[in-house]
Amino acid sequence: MTVRITGELPPAAVDTALYGVHFWAGDTRNHRYLRSQLDDPERDTFQPECTLSSFVIPRRWAFRSELSADELGEDRDKTRDCRPCFRARR
Ligand SMILES: [Zn+2]
């Protein structure tokens, strides 16, 4: 996937364009998921940013049913934010 929007939008907006934040029942934390995963209706499992960009073993796979139905906004409970996911934020 080429990301042409980078450089045309402020970093926070690029972030929002690329990622959706969802609560994952698997570890009761908020993770960032690529929209290209979330928007694929054929897809049932998702990998959060923390496993894509680091060496978290075992890799975490979240099922669609385990994610919060709605995307979380800035008013979410940030104490539940997954640190590796959000540390990758530019
Ligand atoms: Zn995470």
PDB file of the backbone (N, CA, C, O) and the ligand in Angstrom, with CONECT records:
HET     ZN  A 101       1
ATOM      1  N   MET A   1       0.842  -1.190   0.000  1.00  0.00           N
ATOM      2  CA  MET A   1       0.000   0.000   0.000  1.00  0.00           C
ATOM      3  C   MET A   1       0.876   1.239   0.000  1.00  0.00           C
ATOM      4  O   MET A   1       1.760   1.366   0.848  1.00  0.00           O
ATOM      5  N   THR A   2       0.661   2.118  -0.893  1.00  0.00           N
ATOM      6  CA  THR A   2       1.404   3.367  -0.885  1.00  0.00           C
ATOM      7  C   THR A   2       0.602   4.422  -0.140  1.00  0.00           C
ATOM      8  O   THR A   2      -0.618   4.521  -0.270  1.00  0.00           O
ATOM      9  N   VAL A   3       1.313   5.189   0.628  1.00  0.00           N
ATOM     10  CA  VAL A   3       0.637   6.178   1.468  1.00  0.00           C
ATOM     11  C   VAL A   3       0.958   7.560   0.936  1.00  0.00           C
ATOM     12  O   VAL A   3       1.924   8.197   1.358  1.00  0.00           O
ATOM     13  N   ARG A   4       0.156   8.003   0.028  1.00  0.00           N
ATOM     14  CA  ARG A   4       0.435   9.282  -0.611  1.00  0.00           C
ATOM     15  C   ARG A   4      -0.052  10.460   0.223  1.00  0.00           C
ATOM     16  O   ARG A   4       0.349  11.605   0.010  1.00  0.00           O
ATOM     17  N   ILE A   5      -0.920  10.154   1.173  1.00  0.00           N
ATOM     18  CA  ILE A   5      -1.440  11.252   1.979  1.00  0.00           C
ATOM     19  C   ILE A   5      -0.387  11.801   2.937  1.00  0.00           C
ATOM     20  O   ILE A   5      -0.506  12.919   3.438  1.00  0.00           O
ATOM     21  N   THR A   6       0.663  10.981   3.189  1.00  0.00           N
ATOM     22  CA  THR A   6       1.719  11.452   4.081  1.00  0.00           C
ATOM     23  C   THR A   6       2.349  12.700   3.490  1.00  0.00           C
ATOM     24  O   THR A   6       2.689  12.737   2.308  1.00  0.00           O
ATOM     25  N   GLY A   7       2.500  13.702   4.308  1.00  0.00           N
ATOM     26  CA  GLY A   7       3.101  14.923   3.822  1.00  0.00           C
ATOM     27  C   GLY A   7       2.088  15.956   3.396  1.00  0.00           C
ATOM     28  O   GLY A   7       2.415  17.135   3.256  1.00  0.00           O
ATOM     29  N   GLU A   8       0.846  15.518   3.185  1.00  0.00           N
ATOM     30  CA  GLU A   8      -0.186  16.461   2.797  1.00  0.00           C
ATOM     31  C   GLU A   8      -1.109  16.795   3.960  1.00  0.00           C
ATOM     32  O   GLU A   8      -1.837  17.788   3.933  1.00  0.00           O
ATOM     33  N   LEU A   9      -1.063  15.948   4.979  1.00  0.00           N
ATOM     34  CA  LEU A   9      -1.906  16.158   6.145  1.00  0.00           C
ATOM     35  C   LEU A   9      -1.032  16.228   7.389  1.00  0.00           C
ATOM     36  O   LEU A   9       0.066  15.673   7.410  1.00  0.00           O
ATOM     37  N   PRO A  10      -1.510  16.904   8.419  1.00  0.00           N
ATOM     38  CA  PRO A  10      -0.754  16.881   9.673  1.00  0.00           C
ATOM     39  C   PRO A  10      -0.685  15.458  10.214  1.00  0.00           C
ATOM     40  O   PRO A  10      -1.594  14.668   9.960  1.00  0.00           O
ATOM     41  N   PRO A  11       0.363  15.111  10.949  1.00  0.00           N
ATOM     42  CA  PRO A  11       0.564  13.724  11.414  1.00  0.00           C
ATOM     43  C   PRO A  11      -0.657  13.114  12.085  1.00  0.00           C
ATOM     44  O   PRO A  11      -0.970  11.946  11.853  1.00  0.00           O
ATOM     45  N   ALA A  12      -1.350  13.887  12.911  1.00  0.00           N
ATOM     46  CA  ALA A  12      -2.500  13.336  13.616  1.00  0.00           C
ATOM     47  C   ALA A  12      -3.592  12.931  12.631  1.00  0.00           C
ATOM     48  O   ALA A  12      -4.283  11.933  12.835  1.00  0.00           O
ATOM     49  N   ALA A  13      -3.741  13.703  11.576  1.00  0.00           N
ATOM     50  CA  ALA A  13      -4.765  13.401  10.586  1.00  0.00           C
ATOM     51  C   ALA A  13      -4.377  12.180   9.761  1.00  0.00           C
ATOM     52  O   ALA A  13      -5.227  11.366   9.398  1.00  0.00           O
ATOM     53  N   VAL A  14      -3.091  12.064   9.471  1.00  0.00           N
ATOM     54  CA  VAL A  14      -2.610  10.886   8.762  1.00  0.00           C
ATOM     55  C   VAL A  14      -2.877   9.649   9.597  1.00  0.00           C
ATOM     56  O   VAL A  14      -3.312   8.612   9.096  1.00  0.00           O
ATOM     57  N   ASP A  15      -2.608   9.787  10.868  1.00  0.00           N
ATOM     58  CA  ASP A  15      -2.849   8.712  11.811  1.00  0.00           C
ATOM     59  C   ASP A  15      -4.294   8.246  11.776  1.00  0.00           C
ATOM     60  O   ASP A  15      -4.580   7.052  11.683  1.00  0.00           O
ATOM     61  N   THR A  16      -5.182   9.198  11.852  1.00  0.00           N
ATOM     62  CA  THR A  16      -6.605   8.880  11.851  1.00  0.00           C
ATOM     63  C   THR A  16      -7.026   8.276  10.525  1.00  0.00           C
ATOM     64  O   THR A  16      -7.918   7.429  10.475  1.00  0.00           O
ATOM     65  N   ALA A  17      -6.389   8.709   9.463  1.00  0.00           N
ATOM     66  CA  ALA A  17      -6.724   8.180   8.144  1.00  0.00           C
ATOM     67  C   ALA A  17      -6.266   6.732   8.000  1.00  0.00           C
ATOM     68  O   ALA A  17      -6.905   5.932   7.316  1.00  0.00           O
ATOM     69  N   LEU A  18      -5.161   6.407   8.648  1.00  0.00           N
ATOM     70  CA  LEU A  18      -4.580   5.072   8.486  1.00  0.00           C
ATOM     71  C   LEU A  18      -5.077   4.073   9.515  1.00  0.00           C
ATOM     72  O   LEU A  18      -5.208   2.885   9.221  1.00  0.00           O
ATOM     73  N   TYR A  19      -5.354   4.550  10.721  1.00  0.00           N
ATOM     74  CA  TYR A  19      -5.640   3.643  11.820  1.00  0.00           C
ATOM     75  C   TYR A  19      -6.985   3.922  12.480  1.00  0.00           C
ATOM     76  O   TYR A  19      -7.434   5.065  12.570  1.00  0.00           O
ATOM     77  N   GLY A  20      -7.603   2.858  12.932  1.00  0.00           N
ATOM     78  CA  GLY A  20      -8.749   2.981  13.807  1.00  0.00           C
ATOM     79  C   GLY A  20      -8.364   2.415  15.158  1.00  0.00           C
ATOM     80  O   GLY A  20      -7.674   1.399  15.239  1.00  0.00           O
ATOM     81  N   VAL A  21      -8.804   3.066  16.212  1.00  0.00           N
ATOM     82  CA  VAL A  21      -8.506   2.598  17.567  1.00  0.00           C
ATOM     83  C   VAL A  21      -9.691   1.793  18.078  1.00  0.00           C
ATOM     84  O   VAL A  21     -10.828   2.265  18.084  1.00  0.00           O
ATOM     85  N   HIS A  22      -9.407   0.584  18.501  1.00  0.00           N
ATOM     86  CA  HIS A  22     -10.470  -0.270  19.031  1.00  0.00           C
ATOM     87  C   HIS A  22     -10.054  -0.910  20.347  1.00  0.00           C
ATOM     88  O   HIS A  22      -8.887  -1.233  20.565  1.00  0.00           O
ATOM     89  N   PHE A  23     -11.034  -1.081  21.207  1.00  0.00           N
ATOM     90  CA  PHE A  23     -10.827  -1.832  22.431  1.00  0.00           C
ATOM     91  C   PHE A  23     -10.822  -3.304  22.072  1.00  0.00           C
ATOM     92  O   PHE A  23     -11.704  -3.773  21.352  1.00  0.00           O
ATOM     93  N   TRP A  24      -9.830  -4.041  22.570  1.00  0.00           N
ATOM     94  CA  TRP A  24      -9.759  -5.468  22.289  1.00  0.00           C
ATOM     95  C   TRP A  24     -10.049  -6.237  23.570  1.00  0.00           C
ATOM     96  O   TRP A  24      -9.341  -6.092  24.566  1.00  0.00           O
ATOM     97  N   ALA A  25     -11.090  -7.054  23.536  1.00  0.00           N
ATOM     98  CA  ALA A  25     -11.473  -7.837  24.711  1.00  0.00           C
ATOM     99  C   ALA A  25     -10.396  -8.845  25.084  1.00  0.00           C
ATOM    100  O   ALA A  25     -10.348  -9.309  26.223  1.00  0.00           O
ATOM    101  N   GLY A  26      -9.533  -9.187  24.136  1.00  0.00           N
ATOM    102  CA  GLY A  26      -8.491 -10.180  24.378  1.00  0.00           C
ATOM    103  C   GLY A  26      -7.545  -9.808  25.498  1.00  0.00           C
ATOM    104  O   GLY A  26      -7.173 -10.660  26.304  1.00  0.00           O
ATOM    105  N   ASP A  27      -7.153  -8.555  25.560  1.00  0.00           N
ATOM    106  CA  ASP A  27      -6.284  -8.137  26.664  1.00  0.00           C
ATOM    107  C   ASP A  27      -6.800  -6.855  27.330  1.00  0.00           C
ATOM    108  O   ASP A  27      -6.084  -6.209  28.095  1.00  0.00           O
ATOM    109  N   THR A  28      -8.028  -6.509  27.032  1.00  0.00           N
ATOM    110  CA  THR A  28      -8.723  -5.342  27.614  1.00  0.00           C
ATOM    111  C   THR A  28      -7.906  -4.066  27.478  1.00  0.00           C
ATOM    112  O   THR A  28      -7.814  -3.263  28.406  1.00  0.00           O
ATOM    113  N   ARG A  29      -7.318  -3.898  26.301  1.00  0.00           N
ATOM    114  CA  ARG A  29      -6.586  -2.657  26.052  1.00  0.00           C
ATOM    115  C   ARG A  29      -7.017  -2.076  24.704  1.00  0.00           C
ATOM    116  O   ARG A  29      -7.623  -2.752  23.873  1.00  0.00           O
ATOM    117  N   ASN A  30      -6.683  -0.810  24.522  1.00  0.00           N
ATOM    118  CA  ASN A  30      -6.981  -0.160  23.246  1.00  0.00           C
ATOM    119  C   ASN A  30      -5.782  -0.307  22.323  1.00  0.00           C
ATOM    120  O   ASN A  30      -4.652   0.018  22.688  1.00  0.00           O
ATOM    121  N   HIS A  31      -6.048  -0.803  21.121  1.00  0.00           N
ATOM    122  CA  HIS A  31      -4.977  -0.942  20.143  1.00  0.00           C
ATOM    123  C   HIS A  31      -5.320  -0.180  18.878  1.00  0.00           C
ATOM    124  O   HIS A  31      -6.475   0.161  18.624  1.00  0.00           O
ATOM    125  N   ARG A  32      -4.294   0.074  18.099  1.00  0.00           N
ATOM    126  CA  ARG A  32      -4.512   0.715  16.808  1.00  0.00           C
ATOM    127  C   ARG A  32      -4.477  -0.353  15.717  1.00  0.00           C
ATOM    128  O   ARG A  32      -3.573  -1.187  15.664  1.00  0.00           O
ATOM    129  N   TYR A  33      -5.468  -0.300  14.865  1.00  0.00           N
ATOM    130  CA  TYR A  33      -5.545  -1.256  13.757  1.00  0.00           C
ATOM    131  C   TYR A  33      -5.571  -0.514  12.436  1.00  0.00           C
ATOM    132  O   TYR A  33      -6.219   0.524  12.295  1.00  0.00           O
ATOM    133  N   LEU A  34      -4.864  -1.059  11.485  1.00  0.00           N
ATOM    134  CA  LEU A  34      -4.866  -0.458  10.161  1.00  0.00           C
ATOM    135  C   LEU A  34      -6.260  -0.524   9.551  1.00  0.00           C
ATOM    136  O   LEU A  34      -6.920  -1.562   9.605  1.00  0.00           O
ATOM    137  N   ARG A  35      -6.693   0.562   8.985  1.00  0.00           N
ATOM    138  CA  ARG A  35      -8.009   0.572   8.353  1.00  0.00           C
ATOM    139  C   ARG A  35      -8.084  -0.394   7.170  1.00  0.00           C
ATOM    140  O   ARG A  35      -9.148  -0.923   6.849  1.00  0.00           O
ATOM    141  N   SER A  36      -6.938  -0.610   6.533  1.00  0.00           N
ATOM    142  CA  SER A  36      -6.932  -1.537   5.409  1.00  0.00           C
ATOM    143  C   SER A  36      -7.302  -2.939   5.871  1.00  0.00           C
ATOM    144  O   SER A  36      -7.800  -3.744   5.083  1.00  0.00           O
ATOM    145  N   GLN A  37      -7.059  -3.239   7.160  1.00  0.00           N
ATOM    146  CA  GLN A  37      -7.506  -4.514   7.717  1.00  0.00           C
ATOM    147  C   GLN A  37      -8.973  -4.429   8.110  1.00  0.00           C
ATOM    148  O   GLN A  37      -9.781  -5.290   7.764  1.00  0.00           O
ATOM    149  N   LEU A  38      -9.294  -3.373   8.839  1.00  0.00           N
ATOM    150  CA  LEU A  38     -10.642  -3.237   9.389  1.00  0.00           C
ATOM    151  C   LEU A  38     -11.707  -3.135   8.303  1.00  0.00           C
ATOM    152  O   LEU A  38     -12.828  -3.615   8.467  1.00  0.00           O
ATOM    153  N   ASP A  39     -11.340  -2.506   7.201  1.00  0.00           N
ATOM    154  CA  ASP A  39     -12.323  -2.251   6.152  1.00  0.00           C
ATOM    155  C   ASP A  39     -12.508  -3.426   5.206  1.00  0.00           C
ATOM    156  O   ASP A  39     -13.341  -3.375   4.301  1.00  0.00           O
ATOM    157  N   ASP A  40     -11.732  -4.482   5.413  1.00  0.00           N
ATOM    158  CA  ASP A  40     -11.849  -5.648   4.556  1.00  0.00           C
ATOM    159  C   ASP A  40     -12.912  -6.590   5.119  1.00  0.00           C
ATOM    160  O   ASP A  40     -12.678  -7.252   6.131  1.00  0.00           O
ATOM    161  N   PRO A  41     -14.080  -6.656   4.472  1.00  0.00           N
ATOM    162  CA  PRO A  41     -15.180  -7.455   5.018  1.00  0.00           C
ATOM    163  C   PRO A  41     -14.887  -8.953   5.033  1.00  0.00           C
ATOM    164  O   PRO A  41     -15.537  -9.702   5.762  1.00  0.00           O
ATOM    165  N   GLU A  42     -13.919  -9.394   4.237  1.00  0.00           N
ATOM    166  CA  GLU A  42     -13.577 -10.814   4.186  1.00  0.00           C
ATOM    167  C   GLU A  42     -12.708 -11.227   5.363  1.00  0.00           C
ATOM    168  O   GLU A  42     -12.501 -12.414   5.619  1.00  0.00           O
ATOM    169  N   ARG A  43     -12.218 -10.251   6.053  1.00  0.00           N
ATOM    170  CA  ARG A  43     -11.207 -10.498   7.065  1.00  0.00           C
ATOM    171  C   ARG A  43     -11.837 -10.682   8.440  1.00  0.00           C
ATOM    172  O   ARG A  43     -12.710  -9.914   8.841  1.00  0.00           O
ATOM    173  N   ASP A  44     -11.386 -11.705   9.155  1.00  0.00           N
ATOM    174  CA  ASP A  44     -11.930 -11.975  10.482  1.00  0.00           C
ATOM    175  C   ASP A  44     -10.926 -11.744  11.599  1.00  0.00           C
ATOM    176  O   ASP A  44     -11.301 -11.611  12.763  1.00  0.00           O
ATOM    177  N   THR A  45      -9.658 -11.697  11.244  1.00  0.00           N
ATOM    178  CA  THR A  45      -8.634 -11.514  12.275  1.00  0.00           C
ATOM    179  C   THR A  45      -7.797 -10.285  11.951  1.00  0.00           C
ATOM    180  O   THR A  45      -7.547  -9.958  10.791  1.00  0.00           O
ATOM    181  N   PHE A  46      -7.378  -9.625  13.004  1.00  0.00           N
ATOM    182  CA  PHE A  46      -6.662  -8.371  12.830  1.00  0.00           C
ATOM    183  C   PHE A  46      -5.424  -8.338  13.704  1.00  0.00           C
ATOM    184  O   PHE A  46      -5.412  -8.861  14.818  1.00  0.00           O
ATOM    185  N   GLN A  47      -4.398  -7.723  13.183  1.00  0.00           N
ATOM    186  CA  GLN A  47      -3.175  -7.559  13.961  1.00  0.00           C
ATOM    187  C   GLN A  47      -3.004  -6.090  14.299  1.00  0.00           C
ATOM    188  O   GLN A  47      -2.981  -5.238  13.411  1.00  0.00           O
ATOM    189  N   PRO A  48      -2.885  -5.800  15.576  1.00  0.00           N
ATOM    190  CA  PRO A  48      -2.694  -4.408  15.968  1.00  0.00           C
ATOM    191  C   PRO A  48      -1.294  -3.913  15.619  1.00  0.00           C
ATOM    192  O   PRO A  48      -0.379  -4.691  15.350  1.00  0.00           O
ATOM    193  N   GLU A  49      -1.168  -2.623  15.633  1.00  0.00           N
ATOM    194  CA  GLU A  49       0.107  -1.994  15.286  1.00  0.00           C
ATOM    195  C   GLU A  49       1.266  -2.527  16.115  1.00  0.00           C
ATOM    196  O   GLU A  49       2.377  -2.671  15.605  1.00  0.00           O
ATOM    197  N   CYS A  50       1.019  -2.824  17.393  1.00  0.00           N
ATOM    198  CA  CYS A  50       2.124  -3.244  18.265  1.00  0.00           C
ATOM    199  C   CYS A  50       2.764  -4.543  17.797  1.00  0.00           C
ATOM    200  O   CYS A  50       3.956  -4.751  18.027  1.00  0.00           O
ATOM    201  N   THR A  51       2.010  -5.419  17.148  1.00  0.00           N
ATOM    202  CA  THR A  51       2.637  -6.657  16.689  1.00  0.00           C
ATOM    203  C   THR A  51       3.211  -6.495  15.292  1.00  0.00           C
ATOM    204  O   THR A  51       4.083  -7.265  14.888  1.00  0.00           O
ATOM    205  N   LEU A  52       2.732  -5.500  14.549  1.00  0.00           N
ATOM    206  CA  LEU A  52       3.262  -5.285  13.212  1.00  0.00           C
ATOM    207  C   LEU A  52       4.607  -4.578  13.260  1.00  0.00           C
ATOM    208  O   LEU A  52       5.463  -4.791  12.401  1.00  0.00           O
ATOM    209  N   SER A  53       4.784  -3.736  14.272  1.00  0.00           N
ATOM    210  CA  SER A  53       5.964  -2.879  14.272  1.00  0.00           C
ATOM    211  C   SER A  53       6.978  -3.268  15.341  1.00  0.00           C
ATOM    212  O   SER A  53       7.998  -2.598  15.503  1.00  0.00           O
ATOM    213  N   SER A  54       6.704  -4.332  16.060  1.00  0.00           N
ATOM    214  CA  SER A  54       7.671  -4.719  17.088  1.00  0.00           C
ATOM    215  C   SER A  54       7.835  -6.227  17.086  1.00  0.00           C
ATOM    216  O   SER A  54       7.453  -6.912  16.138  1.00  0.00           O
ATOM    217  N   PHE A  55       8.401  -6.720  18.149  1.00  0.00           N
ATOM    218  CA  PHE A  55       8.706  -8.142  18.192  1.00  0.00           C
ATOM    219  C   PHE A  55       7.910  -8.842  19.279  1.00  0.00           C
ATOM    220  O   PHE A  55       8.419  -9.711  19.988  1.00  0.00           O
ATOM    221  N   VAL A  56       6.675  -8.451  19.392  1.00  0.00           N
ATOM    222  CA  VAL A  56       5.818  -9.061  20.393  1.00  0.00           C
ATOM    223  C   VAL A  56       5.578 -10.527  20.029  1.00  0.00           C
ATOM    224  O   VAL A  56       5.073 -10.840  18.950  1.00  0.00           O
ATOM    225  N   ILE A  57       5.945 -11.406  20.938  1.00  0.00           N
ATOM    226  CA  ILE A  57       5.747 -12.834  20.753  1.00  0.00           C
ATOM    227  C   ILE A  57       4.905 -13.342  21.913  1.00  0.00           C
ATOM    228  O   ILE A  57       5.265 -13.023  23.046  1.00  0.00           O
ATOM    229  N   PRO A  58       3.847 -14.080  21.759  1.00  0.00           N
ATOM    230  CA  PRO A  58       3.319 -14.474  20.458  1.00  0.00           C
ATOM    231  C   PRO A  58       2.574 -13.321  19.801  1.00  0.00           C
ATOM    232  O   PRO A  58       2.128 -12.380  20.457  1.00  0.00           O
ATOM    233  N   ARG A  59       2.458 -13.426  18.514  1.00  0.00           N
ATOM    234  CA  ARG A  59       1.717 -12.403  17.789  1.00  0.00           C
ATOM    235  C   ARG A  59       0.265 -12.416  18.227  1.00  0.00           C
ATOM    236  O   ARG A  59      -0.313 -13.468  18.498  1.00  0.00           O
ATOM    237  N   ARG A  60      -0.291 -11.268  18.289  1.00  0.00           N
ATOM    238  CA  ARG A  60      -1.667 -11.153  18.742  1.00  0.00           C
ATOM    239  C   ARG A  60      -2.598 -11.064  17.556  1.00  0.00           C
ATOM    240  O   ARG A  60      -2.419 -10.267  16.635  1.00  0.00           O
ATOM    241  N   TRP A  61      -3.600 -11.921  17.623  1.00  0.00           N
ATOM    242  CA  TRP A  61      -4.625 -11.870  16.588  1.00  0.00           C
ATOM    243  C   TRP A  61      -5.955 -11.592  17.262  1.00  0.00           C
ATOM    244  O   TRP A  61      -6.369 -12.311  18.172  1.00  0.00           O
ATOM    245  N   ALA A  62      -6.596 -10.576  16.822  1.00  0.00           N
ATOM    246  CA  ALA A  62      -7.893 -10.239  17.390  1.00  0.00           C
ATOM    247  C   ALA A  62      -8.986 -10.621  16.394  1.00  0.00           C
ATOM    248  O   ALA A  62      -8.879 -10.351  15.198  1.00  0.00           O
ATOM    249  N   PHE A  63     -10.027 -11.249  16.907  1.00  0.00           N
ATOM    250  CA  PHE A  63     -11.169 -11.555  16.049  1.00  0.00           C
ATOM    251  C   PHE A  63     -12.109 -10.361  16.027  1.00  0.00           C
ATOM    252  O   PHE A  63     -12.177  -9.586  16.981  1.00  0.00           O
ATOM    253  N   ARG A  64     -12.816 -10.231  14.946  1.00  0.00           N
ATOM    254  CA  ARG A  64     -13.698  -9.084  14.793  1.00  0.00           C
ATOM    255  C   ARG A  64     -14.673  -8.985  15.974  1.00  0.00           C
ATOM    256  O   ARG A  64     -14.989  -7.892  16.443  1.00  0.00           O
ATOM    257  N   SER A  65     -15.135 -10.134  16.437  1.00  0.00           N
ATOM    258  CA  SER A  65     -16.113 -10.138  17.527  1.00  0.00           C
ATOM    259  C   SER A  65     -15.503  -9.669  18.840  1.00  0.00           C
ATOM    260  O   SER A  65     -16.228  -9.338  19.779  1.00  0.00           O
ATOM    261  N   GLU A  66     -14.180  -9.639  18.911  1.00  0.00           N
ATOM    262  CA  GLU A  66     -13.515  -9.235  20.150  1.00  0.00           C
ATOM    263  C   GLU A  66     -13.212  -7.742  20.194  1.00  0.00           C
ATOM    264  O   GLU A  66     -12.831  -7.201  21.233  1.00  0.00           O
ATOM    265  N   LEU A  67     -13.387  -7.094  19.062  1.00  0.00           N
ATOM    266  CA  LEU A  67     -13.099  -5.662  19.011  1.00  0.00           C
ATOM    267  C   LEU A  67     -14.348  -4.860  19.331  1.00  0.00           C
ATOM    268  O   LEU A  67     -15.472  -5.297  19.083  1.00  0.00           O
ATOM    269  N   SER A  68     -14.130  -3.691  19.880  1.00  0.00           N
ATOM    270  CA  SER A  68     -15.269  -2.820  20.149  1.00  0.00           C
ATOM    271  C   SER A  68     -15.985  -2.514  18.840  1.00  0.00           C
ATOM    272  O   SER A  68     -15.353  -2.329  17.799  1.00  0.00           O
ATOM    273  N   ALA A  69     -17.298  -2.464  18.907  1.00  0.00           N
ATOM    274  CA  ALA A  69     -18.093  -2.241  17.704  1.00  0.00           C
ATOM    275  C   ALA A  69     -17.787  -0.880  17.096  1.00  0.00           C
ATOM    276  O   ALA A  69     -17.751  -0.720  15.876  1.00  0.00           O
ATOM    277  N   ASP A  70     -17.571   0.073  17.949  1.00  0.00           N
ATOM    278  CA  ASP A  70     -17.312   1.420  17.462  1.00  0.00           C
ATOM    279  C   ASP A  70     -15.851   1.787  17.639  1.00  0.00           C
ATOM    280  O   ASP A  70     -15.192   1.387  18.599  1.00  0.00           O
ATOM    281  N   GLU A  71     -15.381   2.542  16.705  1.00  0.00           N
ATOM    282  CA  GLU A  71     -14.034   3.062  16.808  1.00  0.00           C
ATOM    283  C   GLU A  71     -13.974   4.049  17.975  1.00  0.00           C
ATOM    284  O   GLU A  71     -14.914   4.806  18.215  1.00  0.00           O
ATOM    285  N   LEU A  72     -12.858   4.025  18.691  1.00  0.00           N
ATOM    286  CA  LEU A  72     -12.725   4.906  19.848  1.00  0.00           C
ATOM    287  C   LEU A  72     -12.088   6.223  19.437  1.00  0.00           C
ATOM    288  O   LEU A  72     -11.193   6.267  18.593  1.00  0.00           O
ATOM    289  N   GLY A  73     -12.562   7.276  20.044  1.00  0.00           N
ATOM    290  CA  GLY A  73     -12.031   8.597  19.733  1.00  0.00           C
ATOM    291  C   GLY A  73     -11.092   9.087  20.815  1.00  0.00           C
ATOM    292  O   GLY A  73     -10.638   8.321  21.665  1.00  0.00           O
ATOM    293  N   GLU A  74     -10.815  10.357  20.768  1.00  0.00           N
ATOM    294  CA  GLU A  74      -9.880  10.954  21.721  1.00  0.00           C
ATOM    295  C   GLU A  74     -10.430  10.959  23.146  1.00  0.00           C
ATOM    296  O   GLU A  74      -9.682  11.162  24.103  1.00  0.00           O
ATOM    297  N   ASP A  75     -11.725  10.738  23.284  1.00  0.00           N
ATOM    298  CA  ASP A  75     -12.318  10.752  24.619  1.00  0.00           C
ATOM    299  C   ASP A  75     -12.307   9.377  25.278  1.00  0.00           C
ATOM    300  O   ASP A  75     -12.903   9.179  26.337  1.00  0.00           O
ATOM    301  N   ARG A  76     -11.625   8.434  24.640  1.00  0.00           N
ATOM    302  CA  ARG A  76     -11.549   7.087  25.203  1.00  0.00           C
ATOM    303  C   ARG A  76     -10.770   7.107  26.532  1.00  0.00           C
ATOM    304  O   ARG A  76     -10.153   8.106  26.901  1.00  0.00           O
ATOM    305  N   ASP A  77     -10.825   5.988  27.218  1.00  0.00           N
ATOM    306  CA  ASP A  77     -10.050   5.826  28.449  1.00  0.00           C
ATOM    307  C   ASP A  77      -8.601   5.537  28.057  1.00  0.00           C
ATOM    308  O   ASP A  77      -8.250   4.399  27.748  1.00  0.00           O
ATOM    309  N   LYS A  78      -7.781   6.555  28.073  1.00  0.00           N
ATOM    310  CA  LYS A  78      -6.412   6.395  27.567  1.00  0.00           C
ATOM    311  C   LYS A  78      -5.520   5.592  28.502  1.00  0.00           C
ATOM    312  O   LYS A  78      -4.417   5.202  28.120  1.00  0.00           O
ATOM    313  N   THR A  79      -5.983   5.341  29.720  1.00  0.00           N
ATOM    314  CA  THR A  79      -5.179   4.484  30.594  1.00  0.00           C
ATOM    315  C   THR A  79      -5.169   3.062  30.051  1.00  0.00           C
ATOM    316  O   THR A  79      -4.341   2.242  30.447  1.00  0.00           O
ATOM    317  N   ARG A  80      -6.093   2.778  29.142  1.00  0.00           N
ATOM    318  CA  ARG A  80      -6.134   1.449  28.529  1.00  0.00           C
ATOM    319  C   ARG A  80      -5.379   1.395  27.203  1.00  0.00           C
ATOM    320  O   ARG A  80      -5.330   0.344  26.563  1.00  0.00           O
ATOM    321  N   ASP A  81      -4.803   2.488  26.793  1.00  0.00           N
ATOM    322  CA  ASP A  81      -4.075   2.487  25.534  1.00  0.00           C
ATOM    323  C   ASP A  81      -2.881   1.536  25.602  1.00  0.00           C
ATOM    324  O   ASP A  81      -2.128   1.524  26.576  1.00  0.00           O
ATOM    325  N   CYS A  82      -2.730   0.750  24.558  1.00  0.00           N
ATOM    326  CA  CYS A  82      -1.577  -0.139  24.447  1.00  0.00           C
ATOM    327  C   CYS A  82      -0.350   0.708  24.142  1.00  0.00           C
ATOM    328  O   CYS A  82      -0.297   1.378  23.111  1.00  0.00           O
ATOM    329  N   ARG A  83       0.626   0.682  25.027  1.00  0.00           N
ATOM    330  CA  ARG A  83       1.768   1.582  24.859  1.00  0.00           C
ATOM    331  C   ARG A  83       2.533   1.401  23.556  1.00  0.00           C
ATOM    332  O   ARG A  83       2.790   2.386  22.863  1.00  0.00           O
ATOM    333  N   PRO A  84       2.904   0.183  23.201  1.00  0.00           N
ATOM    334  CA  PRO A  84       3.645   0.027  21.942  1.00  0.00           C
ATOM    335  C   PRO A  84       2.867   0.547  20.726  1.00  0.00           C
ATOM    336  O   PRO A  84       3.456   1.110  19.803  1.00  0.00           O
ATOM    337  N   CYS A  85       1.563   0.357  20.731  1.00  0.00           N
ATOM    338  CA  CYS A  85       0.751   0.839  19.617  1.00  0.00           C
ATOM    339  C   CYS A  85       0.854   2.343  19.474  1.00  0.00           C
ATOM    340  O   CYS A  85       1.033   2.864  18.374  1.00  0.00           O
ATOM    341  N   PHE A  86       0.740   3.025  20.578  1.00  0.00           N
ATOM    342  CA  PHE A  86       0.670   4.477  20.503  1.00  0.00           C
ATOM    343  C   PHE A  86       2.031   5.136  20.561  1.00  0.00           C
ATOM    344  O   PHE A  86       2.169   6.312  20.224  1.00  0.00           O
ATOM    345  N   ARG A  87       3.032   4.393  20.984  1.00  0.00           N
ATOM    346  CA  ARG A  87       4.373   4.947  20.976  1.00  0.00           C
ATOM    347  C   ARG A  87       4.872   5.084  19.545  1.00  0.00           C
ATOM    348  O   ARG A  87       5.706   5.940  19.251  1.00  0.00           O
ATOM    349  N   ALA A  88       4.361   4.246  18.665  1.00  0.00           N
ATOM    350  CA  ALA A  88       4.788   4.281  17.270  1.00  0.00           C
ATOM    351  C   ALA A  88       4.279   5.521  16.556  1.00  0.00           C
ATOM    352  O   ALA A  88       4.693   5.831  15.439  1.00  0.00           O
ATOM    353  N   ARG A  89       3.381   6.214  17.216  1.00  0.00           N
ATOM    354  CA  ARG A  89       2.788   7.412  16.629  1.00  0.00           C
ATOM    355  C   ARG A  89       3.866   8.448  16.319  1.00  0.00           C
ATOM    356  O   ARG A  89       4.753   8.707  17.132  1.00  0.00           O
ATOM    357  N   ARG A  90       3.771   9.018  15.153  1.00  0.00           N
ATOM    358  CA  ARG A  90       4.753  10.005  14.771  1.00  0.00           C
ATOM    359  C   ARG A  90       4.351  11.395  15.245  1.00  0.00           C
ATOM    360  O   ARG A  90       5.075  12.362  15.006  1.00  0.00           O
TER     361      ARG A  90
HETATM  362 ZN    ZN A 101      -1.242  -2.664  20.723  1.00  0.00          ZN2+
END
